[in-house]
Structure formats: C-alpha cells, structure tokens
Amino acid sequence: VVITFLVAMIKRLNKSLGKRYKSAADKKKKNINRESISKFCDDHPGFDWLYRMINSLEISDLFIMTLGLCAIGLILMPELVYVKDIYSGSYKRANTMFKLTYQAFIMFGMCMPYIIARFLRFADHKRQIVFGGITLFLLITTFGYYFDATESWFGKYNDHNNYKGLDCTAFVKDYYPEDERATEWINTNIEGPVHILEGVGYSYTYYGRIAVLTGSTTPIGWETHEWLWRSSANFAKPEIITERQKDVKAIYTSESKEEVEELIAKYDLDYIIVGLAERYDGMRKGEANEEGFVRNSADNYWYKTQEVNDDLLRSLGEIVYQDKDENGSVFRPDGTYMTYIVKVKK
C-alpha cells in the first residue's frame, strides 16, 4: 500500500512539474519562464526537481511519504545489518528484528488508513479507487484477529471479573502492600532523583521495583538487561555486573560495618530500603522442593532466603520510614522487620 502511494505521488508530481532535464542549460532553455529557486538548483536540475516536488506536496502527503519511507527502511535494514548480542540459539536476531521491525509495523499501520481514504476520496485515476476499495476490503477481513489476539493476551476480556485496568503498578498492592506503601512514601516525601539501594535479581522478576516505581537510581538493575547493554566482544558477562551484584549483597548481609560504609560511599547511596524482596537472594532461583527456598508471590519464582543484617543497617542513619501491621507491630510473624527505609548518615 505504501509503495503504491509513493509511486502514485511521484508520478503525479512529475507530471505536474515537468520532466527532469539533463543539464542546467537544457532546463533553462525549456523553462525560461520558471522562477529560479537558487543558483545551486539552477546548476543542478535534479535538486531543483526534488525541491519543487517536496515544496508542492500537501503537508499530510509529505508526512505519510516520510513515515512510509522510514518504515520501509526499517524493514530493509535488518536484511542488511545483523547486530549480535548475548542471546543464542533461535534468538540470535531477536533484538535486531524487534528493535526495528515493530516500529515499522506501527508506521505502516498509521499510513494505511490515510492512503486508502485518499485513494477512495481524492483519486487521480479510476484504478486508484479500485486499488483503495480492494485494499479496504482486505483490511476489513483482518478485523476478526482483534478478538483472538485480545483473548490470547488478556483472557476473557468481556468478563468484568478479570478487569485489571491500565495501572501497571497495581499488582504491587495486591502482592506486596508493604512495597506499595513504601514507594508511595518515597514519592511523597523525597524530592528529586536520589540513590536508593534495593535488592538485585534477574530480568523479568520482581527485582528493580523501587527504581521503577519511584524513578530513583540504584547501583544495578536486571542482570540480563545490564549484560545486554554492556556486552563485551565475546558476549561474556561484564565484570562490573558481577562486582555490583556482590557489593549489593554485601551491604545487606555483611557483618563488617567498615565494609558496608565503604560500599555505601562507593555508590554514594542516600537511602537503603529493606523489604521482603531483600530477604531473598534474587540471584539464586530454585524449586519448591529445595530446602531454604521461598516463593515470591509477585513473580512466582522460588528464591533462596538470606539473612539481612538489620542491626547494622539500622545503625547507619535515620529510620525515615518503618512499616507496621494492623496491630502497630514493626515485626512480621517470622520475627523479621517489616519494610523500612534508612536515610544514610554521610
């Protein structure tokens, strides 16, 4: 559809502007009354034609042509360029394709209704009306896909009991209300970007939730994403990722105050949050039947529990936030502190 539109526009403009000439002298001879745009265009007939073509286009046509050309470029690019990354097997080209072609899909989708409507309403030839009619019919035949696609992703979308809304943070309140209250406190009481320490874990897990929900920075995010962005020539995991993972774990579990203070200074941390997720080792996933593993209800993975040095962490500064249960207790049934935030003393 886009290519047909591009050809139709170029033909239409070429006809209205006249053919391109081989030389400036030939152009001047046959277009003696045409107003000069610039000396450069006079000396370069091809540019003169291109400039006049663009200048004569309707803004909407020019926008759709530009959008369509960009989309075509995004489709062709991965056929010529292969950007390797850390993935293997059948996923080697995953990012090359995903980062380019899904953008093209959106652009083509924006172009199609405009082009079809233009051919049907403002056609230059009868064949454009026929083309627009056939294309519209074919497009309408795909509308049934909406129901299959929606149901495959959202389930029974017409069942209001399954309604979830557009708030992508709502699940936190359902699974970990402590985190929901803590992040609300951060967003309400802390101004500007700050450095907050939170637990670390793999990609597509519950970890990294504080940085996401508050916009704060943290020493390291999801492992696979950090790895992908900093991949070395041999695709090995960069040492900086392993280093930061160990540092974060050390701050939460070390018994050496000197070591913890050095790491806090290393990352210039302003706050440390200790929630239920920090009491799991986010880098050690296991199975339900393995001893010492607990299921995280937020992402449904089983993690190895780890002992957090609460006494040391709480001595590092001021406890600016402490969650409590309905009875006013700061402890969970298992004896661990409920979620709290330490403002580091510097």
C-alpha positions as CSV (number, residue, x, y, z in Angstrom):
1,V,0.0,0.0,0.0
2,V,2.8,2.4,0.9
3,I,4.8,1.7,-2.2
4,T,1.8,2.2,-4.4
5,F,1.1,5.5,-2.7
6,L,4.8,6.6,-3.2
7,V,4.7,5.7,-6.9
8,A,1.4,7.5,-7.4
9,M,2.6,10.6,-5.7
10,I,5.9,10.7,-7.6
11,K,4.1,10.2,-10.9
12,R,1.6,12.9,-10.1
13,L,4.3,15.4,-9.1
14,N,6.5,14.5,-12.0
15,K,3.6,15.1,-14.4
16,S,2.7,18.5,-12.8
17,L,6.3,19.7,-12.5
18,G,7.6,18.5,-15.9
19,K,10.3,16.1,-16.6
20,R,13.8,16.4,-15.2
21,Y,16.4,17.8,-17.6
22,K,19.9,16.6,-18.3
23,S,21.6,19.9,-17.8
24,A,21.1,23.4,-16.4
25,A,21.2,24.8,-20.0
26,D,18.6,22.4,-21.2
27,K,16.4,23.2,-18.2
28,K,16.8,27.0,-18.8
29,K,16.0,26.6,-22.5
30,K,12.8,24.7,-22.0
31,N,11.7,26.5,-18.8
32,I,12.7,30.1,-19.5
33,N,9.8,31.5,-17.5
34,R,10.2,29.2,-14.5
35,E,11.2,31.2,-11.4
36,S,14.6,30.4,-10.1
37,I,14.8,28.9,-6.6
38,S,18.5,29.2,-6.2
39,K,21.7,29.2,-8.2
40,F,22.5,25.8,-6.8
41,C,19.2,24.4,-8.1
42,D,19.7,26.1,-11.4
43,D,23.0,24.4,-11.8
44,H,21.7,21.0,-10.5
45,P,18.4,20.2,-12.2
46,G,17.9,17.1,-10.2
47,F,17.8,19.0,-6.9
48,D,15.6,21.7,-8.5
49,W,13.1,19.0,-9.4
50,L,13.3,17.4,-5.9
51,Y,12.9,20.7,-4.1
52,R,9.9,21.7,-6.2
53,M,8.4,18.3,-5.7
54,I,8.6,18.5,-1.9
55,N,7.5,22.1,-1.8
56,S,4.4,21.3,-3.9
57,L,3.2,18.4,-1.7
58,E,0.4,18.7,0.8
59,I,1.8,18.6,4.4
60,S,-0.3,15.5,5.1
61,D,1.1,13.7,1.9
62,L,4.6,14.7,2.8
63,F,4.2,13.3,6.3
64,I,2.8,10.0,5.1
65,M,5.5,9.7,2.5
66,T,8.2,10.3,5.1
67,L,6.6,7.9,7.5
68,G,6.3,5.2,4.8
69,L,9.9,5.6,3.6
70,C,11.1,5.3,7.2
71,A,9.1,2.1,7.7
72,I,10.5,0.6,4.5
73,G,14.0,1.5,5.7
74,L,13.4,-0.3,9.0
75,I,12.2,-3.4,7.2
76,L,15.2,-3.4,4.8
77,M,17.8,-2.6,7.5
78,P,17.7,-6.0,9.3
79,E,18.1,-7.7,6.0
80,L,21.5,-6.0,5.6
81,V,22.6,-5.5,9.2
82,Y,22.9,-8.2,11.9
83,V,23.7,-6.8,15.3
84,K,24.9,-9.7,17.5
85,D,24.0,-9.7,21.2
86,I,24.2,-12.1,24.2
87,Y,21.3,-14.3,23.1
88,S,21.9,-17.7,21.4
89,G,20.0,-20.4,19.5
90,S,17.0,-19.2,17.7
91,Y,17.0,-15.9,19.5
92,K,20.3,-14.6,17.9
93,R,18.5,-12.0,15.8
94,A,15.8,-11.2,18.4
95,N,16.9,-7.7,19.2
96,T,17.9,-6.8,15.6
97,M,14.4,-7.6,14.5
98,F,12.5,-6.5,17.5
99,K,14.0,-3.1,17.8
100,L,13.4,-2.2,14.1
101,T,10.5,-4.1,12.6
102,Y,7.9,-3.5,15.3
103,Q,8.4,0.2,14.8
104,A,7.9,-0.3,11.1
105,F,4.6,-2.2,11.8
106,I,3.3,0.8,13.7
107,M,4.3,3.3,11.0
108,F,2.7,1.2,8.2
109,G,-0.4,0.9,10.4
110,M,-0.5,4.7,10.5
111,C,0.0,5.1,6.8
112,M,-2.6,2.6,5.6
113,P,-5.9,4.3,6.6
114,Y,-4.7,7.6,5.2
115,I,-3.6,6.1,1.9
116,I,-6.8,4.1,1.5
117,A,-9.0,7.1,2.3
118,R,-7.0,9.3,-0.1
119,F,-7.3,6.9,-3.0
120,L,-11.1,6.4,-2.4
121,R,-11.8,10.1,-2.0
122,F,-9.2,12.0,-3.9
123,A,-8.1,9.6,-6.6
124,D,-6.3,10.8,-9.8
125,H,-7.4,7.7,-11.7
126,K,-10.1,5.1,-11.6
127,R,-7.5,2.4,-10.9
128,Q,-6.6,4.2,-7.6
129,I,-10.3,3.9,-6.5
130,V,-10.3,0.2,-7.4
131,F,-7.0,-0.3,-5.5
132,G,-8.3,1.5,-2.5
133,G,-11.5,-0.5,-2.5
134,I,-9.7,-3.8,-2.7
135,T,-7.3,-2.8,0.0
136,L,-10.0,-1.7,2.3
137,F,-11.8,-4.9,1.8
138,L,-8.7,-6.9,2.6
139,L,-8.1,-4.8,5.7
140,I,-11.6,-5.3,6.9
141,T,-11.1,-9.1,6.6
142,T,-8.4,-9.0,9.2
143,F,-10.5,-7.3,11.9
144,G,-11.5,-10.7,13.4
145,Y,-8.0,-11.1,14.6
146,Y,-8.7,-8.5,17.3
147,F,-10.8,-11.0,19.2
148,D,-8.3,-13.8,19.1
149,A,-5.3,-11.5,19.9
150,T,-7.1,-9.8,22.8
151,E,-8.3,-13.1,24.3
152,S,-4.9,-14.8,24.0
153,W,-3.2,-11.9,25.9
154,F,-5.9,-10.7,28.3
155,G,-8.1,-13.8,28.7
156,K,-11.8,-13.5,28.7
157,Y,-11.8,-9.7,28.2
158,N,-15.6,-9.5,28.3
159,D,-15.6,-10.9,31.8
160,H,-15.5,-7.9,34.1
161,N,-14.2,-10.0,36.9
162,N,-10.9,-10.2,35.1
163,Y,-10.6,-6.4,34.7
164,K,-7.2,-5.1,35.6
165,G,-7.1,-1.5,34.3
166,L,-4.2,0.4,32.9
167,D,-2.2,1.0,36.2
168,C,0.9,-1.3,35.7
169,T,1.8,-0.8,39.4
170,A,-1.5,-2.1,40.8
171,F,-0.1,-5.6,41.2
172,V,2.3,-4.4,43.8
173,K,-0.6,-3.5,46.2
174,D,-2.1,-7.0,45.6
175,Y,1.1,-9.0,46.2
176,Y,3.3,-6.7,48.4
177,P,1.3,-4.0,50.0
178,E,4.4,-3.1,52.1
179,D,6.2,-2.1,48.9
180,E,3.2,-0.2,47.7
181,R,3.2,1.9,50.9
182,A,6.9,2.4,50.9
183,T,7.1,3.6,47.4
184,E,4.2,5.9,48.0
185,W,6.1,7.4,50.9
186,I,9.2,7.8,48.8
187,N,7.3,9.6,46.0
188,T,5.5,11.8,48.6
189,N,8.4,12.7,50.8
190,I,11.6,12.6,48.7
191,E,12.2,15.3,46.1
192,G,14.4,14.9,43.1
193,P,16.4,11.9,42.0
194,V,18.2,10.0,44.8
195,H,20.4,6.9,45.0
196,I,18.4,4.1,46.7
197,L,19.8,0.7,47.3
198,E,17.5,-2.3,46.7
199,G,18.0,-6.0,46.1
200,V,19.2,-7.3,42.7
201,G,17.8,-10.1,40.6
202,Y,17.3,-11.5,37.1
203,S,15.4,-9.9,34.3
204,Y,11.6,-10.2,34.3
205,T,11.5,-10.8,38.0
206,Y,10.1,-8.6,40.8
207,Y,13.5,-7.1,41.4
208,G,14.2,-3.5,40.4
209,R,10.8,-2.5,41.6
210,I,11.9,0.5,43.7
211,A,13.8,2.2,40.9
212,V,10.8,1.6,38.5
213,L,8.1,2.8,40.9
214,T,10.0,5.9,42.2
215,G,12.3,7.0,39.4
216,S,15.3,6.7,41.7
217,T,18.7,5.3,40.7
218,T,20.1,2.1,42.1
219,P,23.5,0.5,41.6
220,I,22.3,-2.2,39.3
221,G,19.1,-3.3,37.6
222,W,18.0,-6.5,35.9
223,E,21.0,-8.7,35.2
224,T,20.3,-9.7,31.6
225,H,19.5,-6.2,30.6
226,E,22.6,-4.8,32.2
227,W,24.5,-7.6,30.5
228,L,23.0,-6.9,27.1
229,W,23.7,-3.1,27.2
230,R,27.3,-3.7,28.3
231,S,28.1,-6.8,26.3
232,S,31.7,-7.3,25.5
233,A,33.2,-8.7,22.3
234,N,32.9,-12.3,23.4
235,F,29.4,-11.7,25.0
236,A,30.7,-12.8,28.4
237,K,29.0,-11.1,31.4
238,P,31.0,-7.9,32.1
239,E,32.8,-8.0,35.4
240,I,31.2,-4.7,36.6
241,I,27.8,-6.6,36.8
242,T,29.1,-9.4,39.0
243,E,31.0,-6.8,41.0
244,R,27.9,-4.7,41.7
245,Q,25.8,-7.7,42.5
246,K,28.3,-8.9,45.1
247,D,28.5,-5.3,46.5
248,V,24.8,-5.0,46.9
249,K,24.5,-8.4,48.6
250,A,27.4,-7.5,50.9
251,I,25.7,-4.3,52.1
252,Y,22.6,-6.3,53.1
253,T,24.4,-9.3,54.6
254,S,27.9,-8.3,55.8
255,E,28.7,-8.1,59.5
256,S,31.5,-5.6,58.9
257,K,30.4,-2.0,59.3
258,E,33.6,-0.8,57.8
259,E,33.0,-2.8,54.6
260,V,29.4,-1.7,54.4
261,E,30.3,2.0,54.8
262,E,33.0,1.8,52.1
263,L,30.4,0.3,49.7
264,I,27.8,2.9,50.6
265,A,30.4,5.6,49.8
266,K,31.4,3.8,46.6
267,Y,27.9,4.2,45.2
268,D,27.1,7.4,47.0
269,L,23.9,5.9,48.4
270,D,21.3,8.2,50.0
271,Y,18.8,5.6,51.2
272,I,18.6,1.9,51.8
273,I,15.3,0.0,51.6
274,V,14.8,-3.3,53.3
275,G,11.7,-5.1,52.2
276,L,10.7,-8.7,51.9
277,A,12.4,-9.0,48.5
278,E,15.7,-8.0,50.1
279,R,15.4,-11.1,52.4
280,Y,15.6,-13.3,49.3
281,D,18.8,-13.8,47.2
282,G,17.4,-12.6,43.9
283,M,20.3,-14.3,42.0
284,R,19.6,-17.8,43.4
285,K,16.4,-19.3,41.9
286,G,15.4,-22.8,42.8
287,E,12.4,-25.2,43.0
288,A,9.7,-25.7,45.5
289,N,11.2,-28.9,46.9
290,E,14.6,-27.3,47.6
291,E,15.4,-26.6,51.2
292,G,15.6,-22.9,52.2
293,F,13.8,-21.6,49.1
294,V,10.7,-19.5,49.4
295,R,8.2,-18.5,46.7
296,N,8.0,-14.8,45.8
297,S,4.3,-14.3,45.2
298,A,5.0,-11.2,43.0
299,D,6.9,-13.0,40.2
300,N,6.1,-16.7,41.2
301,Y,9.8,-17.7,41.4
302,W,11.4,-19.6,44.3
303,Y,14.4,-17.8,45.9
304,K,17.0,-18.8,48.5
305,T,16.4,-16.9,51.7
306,Q,19.3,-14.7,53.0
307,E,20.0,-13.2,56.4
308,V,19.8,-9.4,56.3
309,N,22.0,-7.7,59.0
310,D,19.2,-5.4,60.2
311,D,21.0,-4.2,63.3
312,L,24.0,-2.9,61.2
313,L,21.8,-1.4,58.5
314,R,19.5,0.4,61.0
315,S,22.6,1.9,62.7
316,L,23.8,3.6,59.5
317,G,21.5,6.5,59.8
318,E,17.9,7.6,60.5
319,I,15.0,5.2,60.0
320,V,12.8,7.6,58.0
321,Y,10.1,5.0,57.2
322,Q,9.0,2.0,59.1
323,D,6.0,-0.1,58.0
324,K,3.7,-1.6,60.7
325,D,1.0,-4.2,60.7
326,E,-2.6,-3.5,61.7
327,N,-1.6,-4.0,65.4
328,G,1.1,-1.5,65.2
329,S,3.9,-4.0,65.3
330,V,7.1,-3.5,63.2
331,F,7.7,-7.2,63.0
332,R,6.4,-10.0,60.8
333,P,5.2,-13.3,62.2
334,D,8.6,-14.8,61.4
335,G,10.4,-12.2,63.6
336,T,11.9,-10.1,60.7
337,Y,11.3,-6.4,60.4
338,M,8.6,-5.2,58.1
339,T,9.7,-2.9,55.3
340,Y,11.8,0.1,56.4
341,I,14.0,2.8,54.8
342,V,17.3,4.1,56.2
343,K,18.5,7.6,55.3
344,V,22.2,7.1,55.3
345,K,24.2,9.4,57.5
346,K,27.1,10.9,55.5
